[in-house]
């Protein structure tokens, strides 16, 4: 039996990969120039690489680091680095344990100064260690190594007599200085004193060292030194301010590429007169997952991640790592997954669902019957006054062989009901349209259009009516669920694999993965995402409660008698009118990828005002039986948004939800019949 | 190798004289509403007894015991230094000290050990009272809110390496899966190793622990329980075996490949946290090792019912 250890998706984080694995599993983005074009490592312009958790920042940044450059070129490395035009110095900010540069009875500005010096030492140490490795035994450096060391030592304001002649010795000396600072910080909690001597002005080592190397080593003359600073979110505000200052004050040939989560930027201020760094002129910014979702490249995301997955499968089971150049990777990957068999109007799938009921006792038919009876008594339905009318209506909507069309007939009937039309008349028209549609399979205007629009929502309702969970399966659904975050896809696949093994299948080798295993894996991954994607502290619970309320609203709308929007998982709102707290929660939800901000916004139907538009992350859809694809958008007013996203107004949510859902539920707010309708009734 | 198990541990029985007729000079305990904490305080014989009320428990002043040192700070160094300033003690060299760690916040307890060593103490007796059971079993809520930040414990911050290609995070697993996940993600690049409290304080607690850890398995990137090579076990009530296991893990991992940075995070029982602190103070000072912890500002006042065994561990500082 296969085990978890043969799960090709067991590792979902780039940090868990060795350098060799980063290289082995690398798949370039299918545009001209690939990721190099997106990240532009040879560009002197600094860049912030933002992305949600699992968007691929670390994989990308490590790919451009020296360790990977080393693996890419076995021959003349210096020559190849010159060809690439840059040298990548990768530093994980998390490793600095930056939170220790705080408190302990010391003033904040003292800590800022020490951190700046510590950061400079760390970057310089890494750079010099890289150079040592790069020029190992090279005659080019042997000629003037001592001179390089002397020049670098001159960058220290308080030059100490180190007697350093080799770069490796200089690396050790810098390491010693750094560790002396570590000891001081550690003891500060006990002694209350912090005896750290700042030996170099801020930035001097970081920019001065590459300048010296560039000047004194001809083979580095035309290359850019790229400091790749990952996990920027682990730095506090003052520490980020220092890095922002370095970005602003950068001196060639050094530059920065900074990896940070969407929520990770705490300030854009610098120490240069407390001014902000300016996007465009001082740095560029890319948001990785937004790029994957952008319309222009959206169609490339599916083949990109399919290749990524196929590479893992092929390497693990077929020991081939570079065979993923097929013209249709989505189809190739999709072959591993069982598909729902196609049938006319989903008849195979839906007839199985309703098989336990007699035709006239299908749950939605019985519900309609009950609603009509109650409405007839209360006088809130037009055209129905006696049992015969109800029988006629029920007979008209029946469509035994195609339950989905039955659902559509009822949906159309609800539409007529909400407009106060005479239902006895209307049901005949619906029956006629349905028959014509089946017989001719025609594109009969209204009926056909309604079917195209609503059949997925109606199918979801059918599942729920029959006490079954909505099905999510097929590779395109799985990829789309990941919503531009490749790690989400890997986690879904990891869960699916585990369930497949549990269900006795042999995935990726012998069997297709059953729909049942796909569904179980998808549900598990969706639940994980909801638990995982949230901020810490109090705001985390506010955020998850808010998302739950929003999803509840979407779900109640989708499963109402007459949903107002097709495939609802998005909303728009005028952000200027909602409370400050709701704005903060919305912002946080976007930063934690629970909501995705849709570029371009949404025009309000009445005022033509351009509102913000948000989509619930598709990873969450299965948790609440919501659609994966985005079509309809619900417009929420300020009260509704506040009730959902502002915990001070959350007690208003149930009432607000009821008001909205009542409008979509029989009898659709029909209080009493109008005169016209009464006249029609008298005709019977 | 240091064998921590040569240090003394014994069970203090109700109805006996825990001090063997020689009362301690100073007894310190952290106040909360648990019966076990108050039971120990009332039954111990000491010339000076000092309650400490941690700010995390959110007691109002009137609800704190009389003569308690009420910490207003969340900074472990400030809290502990505050206690000894309050007691007007600059040196502990000649005092017999006993500390009940049952109600202590873990970072405070760990810094306390470091600080009393700094003040010259050569020996200290540590008491821990086991609960009969936790109030809501595996669903017991310990920290009222999520941790604000995972950071190093003051004084346990080490000297870290820039190279982090073989960083290791050893987590003493506890009941709170969100904390486990948060810790694991704070050192995302580190290989994760778990130490489970087994045998647990009572038979069902191990199963409860496993149930909670499973929820954090994606962050830990391994299946909890089973034969995963990165799962280790140490008795939940024995700090000395815990320290021995830590020594063994570090030795094993170093033999495979030299550890670049070592992070220790005890979120299991207080006794387990004590074992982590003992190991650190004995073997890790001035190395690339630190103890990290998910800090939070609110903690449940009462998480357990009754008391079971009461342990005394006698530590000697090297």
Interface residues (C-beta under 8 A of the other chain):
Chain A: X4 X10 X11 X12 X13 X15 X16 X91 X92 X94 X95 X96 X97 X99 X100 X103 X104 X105 X122 X125 X126 X129 X175 X178 X179 X182 X183 X185 X186 X187 X189 X190 X231 X491 X528 X531 X532 X536 X537 X538 X540 X541
Chain B: X75 X77 X78 X111 X114 X115 X118 X145 X146 X147 X148 X149 X151 X152 X154 X155 X156 X157 X158 X159 X160 X162 X163 X164 X167 X181 X182 X186 X187 X188 X189 X215 X218 X219 X221 X223 X261 X286 X290
